[in-house]
C-alpha cells in the first residue's frame, strides 16, 4: 500500500483516539511509523515529536478558546520539563534502536494499564507541593524528549493530583505542557531530522488533526469508558509486540 495512504490512515486513527480520549492517543504514533512506514526507531521518535507538536498546538487553541487552559500553571509545570526534554532529545540519537523500542514498550504498557485502571477525577483542589510539581514536570519532559510521545496520559493525572486542577482544565493545560516539551526536544534533534520523509509526515500530522475533530464527536455518542478500555487493550497488545521485537 502507498506510504502516503498508510500515513493518512494511521494519522486519522491516532487523531480519532486523541479527540475521543483527550490524551494518550499519540503514543501509537511511534509504532505506526516503525511498523507501517518503515521508519527507524530514532527517526520515528523524531517524526512523532513533529506530529505531537502540531496536533497538541492545534488542540491547545481550541481548549484555550473554551477557557480551559491555566497558562501560568502550565508554563511553570512545563519549565521544569524543558531541560530534561532537551537532554532526552539529545540522548535519543545515541540510544540503540532495540533499547529505544523496549523503553517505548514499557511506557506504552504503563499507559495501557493506567487507562484500564483509571482514577476517579476530583474537582477538589489539593495543596501544591513545589518539589512534587517540579519532579513530575521533569519526568514528563524526559519521557517526551527520549521517546517522542506527548505524555498526556502522564501529564493529566499529574496536573490533577499534584497541582489540583480540575479535569477539564488539566486536559487543556496538559496540551500547553506537551507542546512546550515537544518543541524543546525537537530543538535538540536537528541532526536526526535531516533524513525524515516529510511527504509522509505531513499527511500523517494533517490526518491526525482532522481525526481529532471526529474523535470529539465520537466521544459524545459512545461511552468514554468503553472507548478507553478498547484503546488500552490495543495499546497493551502493541506494547507486548514491541517488547518481543526488541528482545528477539
N, C-alpha and C positions, 0 to 999 in steps of 0.2 A: 504494500500500500504506500502511496506517496507520503513523504515525510511531512509535508505541509498539512495534508488531510489528517494524519495522525496527531500532529500538533494541535490542530483546531479541535479535534475530538477530545484529546486529553485536557486541553485548556478549558473547554466547556464543562467537562465533568468536575474538574477541580474548582472552577468558579461556582458551579452549582452547589458544591459542598460548602464552600466558603459562605455563600449567600444564605444557605439554609441553616447552617450551624453556627455562624458568627465567629468562627475561628477553627483552626486545625486542618482545614482543607488543603492548605498549601503544602502540608507535609507529604502529599502524594506527588508533588511536582518532581522531586529528585528521582524517585523510582521510575516515573513515567519517562523522564529524559534519558535515564540509563538504559532501561529495558525496551522501550518502544522506539526511541530515537537515536540509540547507539552513542550517546554522549559518554565520555569517561566520567568517573566519579567526581574528579576535580572540576571538570567543565560543567557537569550537571549542577553542582552546588553553586557555582558562579552564576550560571544561567537562571537557577532558581531564585537567587537573590534579586536579579533583574525583574523577574516575573512577580515576586513577592512585593518588591518596591512599587511597581506600577499598580498592582491590584490593591495594595494597602492604602496608597496615597489616594486612589480614586474612591475607595470606600470611606476613607477618612473625611473627605469633603462632604459626603452625604450625611455622615453622622454629625459633623460639625454644624451643618445646616439645621439639623434637628436639635441642636443644643446638648448633645451627649458626649462632648469631649471636654475633659478637665485639663486645659492647656498647661497650667503651671505644674500641676501634679505629674502630668505625663512627661513634660520636659525634664523635671527633676529626676524622675524614675529612669528616663532614657539616658540622662547624663551619666548615671552610674554604669550604664552598659556600653557606652560609646568606645571607651578604650579597650575593654575586653573584646568587643566586636571587631575592632581594627586588628588587635593581636590575633584573634581567631582567624580573621580573613587572611592575614599574612602566613599563619601557620598551616592553613588548609592545603596550600600548594606543595607543602613539604611532607604531608602525611601520605603513606602508601594507600593506593586505591582500595585494597581489601580492608585496611583498618578504618578508612573513612566510611566504607559501606557498612561494616559491622557497627560502628558508632551510630550511624544513622538508624540502623535497625533497632538498636537499643532505645533510642529516643522515640522512634515511631511506635515501638511496642509500649513504651511508657505512656505515650499519648492515648493509645487504644485502651489501655487498662483504666486510665483516668476517665475516659469517656464512658466506659462500661460501668464505672462506679462513681457517678457524679455526686458532688456535694451539694446540698441544698443551699440555694442562694439566700443571702440575708440582706435586708435593707437597713440593718442596724450598724451604725458606724463603730469601728473598733479603734482603740488607741494606736497611733502610728509609732513604730519603733524605727528610728532612722537607720540603725545598724542592719535590721532585717530588710528594710526597703532597699538599702544600698547593695546588700548581698543578693537579693532577688533580682535587682536590675543588672548587676554584673553577671550573674549566672545566665540570665536570658541573653545578654549581649554576646557572651562567649558561645552559646549554642547557635545563635544566629550567624555569627562570624565563621565558625568552623563548618557547620553542616548546611548552611544556606536555607534554613527554614525560618518562617516568620516567628513561630513560637507563641501563637495566640493561645494554644492550649496550656501554656505555662504562664503567659502574661495576665490573662483574665483572672485566674484564681489568685495570683499574687496581688493584683490590684484590689481584689475584693477582700482577701484575708489580711494582707499586710497594710494596705493603705485605707481600707474601709470604704471603698467606693461601692455604690450600688451597681447591680449587674449591668444595666444598660449603659451607664457611664463608663464602667470598666471595659466593656466591649469597644466603645468608641475611642477611649483613651489608649487602649492597647494598640490600636491601629497607628496612633502617633508614635508610640514607643517602637513598634515594629518597623515603621518607615525610617525612623532615625537610625536604628541599629543596622538595618539593611544597607542604607546609604554609607554608613561608616565602614561596614565590612567590604562593600564594593570598592571604596576608595583604596583599600589595601590589596585588591585583587586585580589591579590594572594589567599585570603581567599574564594573568590567566584568561583575560577576556579577548585577547588578540585572535585566537583561533575559533571563536564561537560562531555558530551558524545563525546569523541574525535573521535570515529568511525563514527560519523555523521558530526562533524565539519570539519574533514579532507577532505572528499569528497566534502562538500559544498564549502570550500575555493578553492580546486583544480578545480572544475567546474566553479567557478567564474572567476578564472584566465584564463582558456581556453575560456570561453564565451566572455571575453573582446576582444580577438583577432577577433572573429567573429563579434562582435559589430562594430569594426573599419571598416570591410568590408561592413557591412550593412549601415553604415553612408555614405559610398561613393556611394551607389546606391539609397538611399531613402532620401527625403527631410528632413534635420535636424529639420526644424520647425514642420513638421508633426510628426516625432518621439517624439519630446519634448512635443507636445500637448497631444499625446496619453498617454505617460508615466505620464504626470502631472494629467490627468483625472483619471487614475488608482490609482495614489498616493493619490489624493483627496478622492476617494472612500474608500481607506484603512484607511486614517486618520479619516474619519467620522465613520467607523465601529469601530475603536479602541476607539474613544471617547465615543461612545454609550456603548461599552463593559465595559469601565472604570467607567461609571456613573451608569449603571444598577446594 
